[in-house]
C-alpha cells in the first residue's frame, strides 16, 4: 500500500473541506485539510489559495466515489418515505 499523499479536491471554504474530510473518515479513509487562511483569520485568502483535501493515493478512487455519491443524494426531507 502506497503512503503517497495527494490533493483529492480543492475548496473555497474550510467548512466544505472539513465536511468532505468527515465523510471520508466516517468511511474509513484518512483525510486531512490544509488551508492558507492565516489560521482562519482571513478566510478570503482561500480565493487565492484554495483549501486542499489530502488523501492517500491508494484511496483516491474510493474517496471520489464517496464524495460524488454523497453530493448526488437528495436531502433527507426530500427522500421518499418507505
SVG drawing of the C-alpha trace seen along z (x, -y; Angstrom):
<svg xmlns="http://www.w3.org/2000/svg" viewBox="-43 -38 47 40">
<polyline fill="none" stroke="black" stroke-width="0.4" points="0.0,0.0 1.3,-3.4 1.6,-6.2 1.9,-8.8 -0.4,-11.8 -2.2,-13.6 -4.7,-16.5 -8.1,-15.0 -10.1,-18.2 -9.8,-21.9 -12.4,-24.1 -13.1,-27.8 -14.2,-27.1 -12.6,-25.2 -16.1,-24.2 -16.8,-22.5 -13.4,-20.8 -13.9,-19.7 -17.3,-18.2 -15.8,-16.2 -13.0,-15.0 -15.6,-13.9 -17.5,-11.9 -14.3,-10.2 -13.1,-9.5 -16.5,-8.1 -16.0,-5.6 -12.5,-4.6 -10.5,-6.9 -7.9,-9.1 -8.1,-12.7 -6.5,-16.0 -7.5,-19.5 -4.8,-22.2 -5.6,-25.9 -3.5,-29.0 -6.0,-31.3 -3.9,-32.7 -5.3,-30.2 -8.9,-31.1 -8.4,-34.9 -8.5,-35.6 -10.9,-33.1 -10.9,-35.2 -7.4,-34.0 -9.0,-30.8 -9.9,-32.6 -6.3,-32.9 -5.0,-29.8 -7.8,-27.1 -8.3,-24.9 -6.9,-21.4 -8.2,-18.0 -5.5,-15.4 -5.8,-11.6 -3.5,-8.6 -3.0,-7.9 -4.5,-4.4 -7.7,-5.9 -8.4,-8.4 -10.8,-6.4 -13.0,-5.3 -12.8,-8.8 -14.1,-10.4 -16.8,-7.9 -17.9,-8.5 -17.9,-12.3 -19.8,-12.3 -22.3,-9.8 -22.9,-12.0 -23.3,-15.1 -25.9,-13.4 -28.1,-12.3 -31.2,-14.4 -31.6,-16.0 -33.4,-13.7 -36.6,-15.7 -36.8,-15.1 -36.3,-11.4 -39.3,-9.1 -40.7,-7.6 -40.6,-3.8"/>
</svg>
